[in-house]
């Protein structure tokens, strides 16, 4: 059945792959840059372009008593001393008026601040539970290791997708294990030849917003942004062989979200 996509809520990204500086998002204007200074007294934050050869700069004032959400779900006040020079951050701001030296002037007030990783693969490192400074290289011409069986580590945030991948591996071993090679799912990254990683969102996403999609029967379902990677890890470097950004249902997987053909193609291309 031909799928008809009915977008009811537009998914807005904060940046492009190159991390464009000033962009307009659902949360207001945003700027991505490297911290130059963060003044604890005035709360002024100055940023520069991530590319040191470019002269674009930003200056804005963080709102008082700004809170950050911790991984355990609790909140605490952000200290200006935590905004260290050299950090890559994204700020959301608006133009306001404040009194400076007895005169009212227009300034940029920062109402949200996101700490970003060293590049767009911070969430991938977190999903693999490797150090934040681990190098990530992209080489989509690289084939999978020729090991037989291929030891595959799964780091999948979506339970239904993980269940499907486990079923796919069992089916592959039954159909192609003798002709091609077998796949063995392992539980440790250090013991793997390759890893399949999937999580909700991606590093440059402003908000995890759903889209509503119908399949011709009138029923609409929610689809959320998700990132999927096939990677290898050699010593201290993660190599991205394949990556895909999709809108994935939280429940039943449909059609292209299953990725069977793509995975089979990669397995056959890297066969012994």
N, C-alpha and C positions, 0 to 999 in steps of 0.2 A: 504494500500500500504506500502510495506516495505520501511522503511526510510534508505537512504544511506547518511552517513555523510561524507562530503568532507571538511576536514579542510585545509583552505588555509593560516591561520594565527595562529600560535601556541600560546595558552594562557599560559603565564609563571607566576607562583606565586613566590613571593619573599621569603615566609617562609612556613614551615609546621605548623600544629596545635600547635606544641611545640615551634614554633618560633626559628628554627635553626639559628645559628649565621652567619657564613660566607656562603653565597650562591652566585651563578652566575645567573644574570637575564638579560633581554633585555636591561637594563639600566646600566649594568656593575656589578661589584662585590658589594655585600651589606652585612651589618652587623647590627644585631639588639641587642641592649643592654641598660643598665641603665647608665645614665650620672653620672660620678664620678666628673669630673671637665670640665669647658669650659673657657679657658683663653682668656680674652678680648684683651690682648696685642698681643699674638702670634696666636690667633684663633685656638689653639689646643684643640681638644675635646677628652677626655678619657672616654671610656665605659668599663663596666664590664658585665659579663654574667648575665642575669635576675635571674638565680638560684645562690644565694649567696654562695652555697656550691661548685660551680665550679670556677676555676681560670682563665678562658679565658678572655682576655682583648683586647681592640682595642685602637689605638691612631692615629688620623689623623688631618689634618688642613683644616678648612672650607675656601673655596675660598673667596676672597675679594668681598664686595658689593653683598652678596648673598641676593636674593629677595624671599619672600614668597607670595603666592596668597591668598587673603582674600576671604571670602564667597561671597562678593558682586562683585567678579571678578577683583578687583583692585589689584595692587602689591605694596609692600613696602619692604624696607631693613630690614633684620632680625638682631636684636641686640644680641650680644653674651650673654648679661645678661638675655635674655629670655630662654636660654638653661640652665635650672636649674638642679642642682644635684638631682638625684632621678627620673628624667623624663625618660620614656621609649621611645627611638627613633630608627629610622632606617636610616642609612647613606649609600649612594652610593659613591664609591670612585675609584680612580685609582692610580697607582704608578707613581710618578713624581720625578724630581730632583730639589732641591732648595739649596740655599747657607745658611749654618749655621756655624757661627763662622769662616767665611773665607774659608770654604770647602764645596764642593758640595756633598750632601748626598741624598740618596733615601728616600722619605717620601710618605705617603699616603695622597692624596688630595681629600677632600670631595666635590663633585659637586652637591649633592642633599641631603636634610635632611627632613625626615618625622617625625612629632610628632605622636606617637601612644598612644592609650588609655591605661588604666590599664590592659586590657586583649583583647581578640579577639571579644568582644561584644560592642565595643565603638560605632559602627555604629548602632547597635540595640538600644542602649540607645538614640542616637540622633534621630532615627526614631520615638521613643516613646515620645520624648521630656521630658526625665527625667534627673535628675542631673548626671553628668559624674561619680560620685562615687557610684551610685546605685549598690547594689550587684546583681550579676547574678549567679543563680544556674542552673545546668543542671540535670534534672531528667526525663528521657524519659519513665520511668515506671509509672509516675504519670498520672492519667486520668483527663479528663476535669471535671470541676465542674458539679455537677448534677442538676444545676438550670434549671428550665423550666418556661419561655423560657431562653435559653442560650444567654446572652447579649454579643455580639461580636463586638469588636472595630477593625476597619480596618485602617492600616497605610500602604498604598500601593503606591509606587512611580510610577508604570506603569499604566497609565489610562486604557489600554485594559484589564489588569489583574484585576483591581478593578471592571470594568464593568462586567467581567465574574463572579467574586465572588458574586456580588450583584444578578446576574441572578441565580447563583447556590443556594443562600439562598432562593430566591423566589421559585425555583423548589423544594428544599428540604422541605420547609414548606408545599407545596402542596402535595408532595408524602409521606413524613414521619412525618409531624408535629403532627399528631394524634397518630400514632403508636410509635414514638420515643419521640421527643420533638421538639418544635419550636426554631427557631433562630431569635433573634432580633438584628439588627445592630444598635449600639449606636455611638454617636459622641464624647463621652468623655471617655478617658482611665479610669478615676476614677469611672465611672459608669458601667464598664464592668466586665464580668466573665472571659473572655479570649480575646486575641488579635491575629489577623493574620497580620504579618508584611512582607513586601517585598520591596527590594531596589536593585538598580544596584550595582554590585561589592560586596566586602567584605573587612574586615579590613586588611587582610594580602596580598591583591592584589597589585601588583606593578603598573599595568596599565589596564584600561578598554578596552581591545582589543576584536574585534569581530572575530567570526569564520564564514565561509561561509558553508552553508549546502544545499543539494539538496534532493528532495523527489522523484526522479525517472523520473521527467518530464523535466529534464535538466535545470530548473530554480534554481538559487542559491539565498539564502536569508541570511541576516546577523543575527547572534545570539550573544547576549552579556551576560557576566556573571552576575548572580543575586543571591541574598540570600533570602530565605523564611523561616519564623519562625512562630510557634504557641507557644504562651507564656501565662502565667498568671502572675498577679502582686498581691502580698500579702504584705501589709504594705510597707516596703522599699526594697523588694526583687522581682526581676523578675525571674521566673522559666521557663526555656526552656523545653517544652514538646516534641518538634519536630523541626528539622531544615533540610534544604535541600539547596544545592548549585547547580544551574542549568545554562545552557546556554539558554537564553530566547529570542525569537524574539521580536522586538519592535512593530511589527504590530499584525498580526493574531496569536492567540495562537493555538498550535497544540498538540494533543495527551497528552503526559506525563506532558507538561507544565501547563495543566489545573488543575491537582492534585485533581480531583473530588473524585477518589476512596480513596486516602489517607485521605482527609478531612472527608468523610463519615465514614471511619473506626474509626477515632478518635471520632467522634460524637456518634457512636453506642457504642464504648467501654466505654464512659463516661456517658452513658444515665442514667436516673433516675432509 
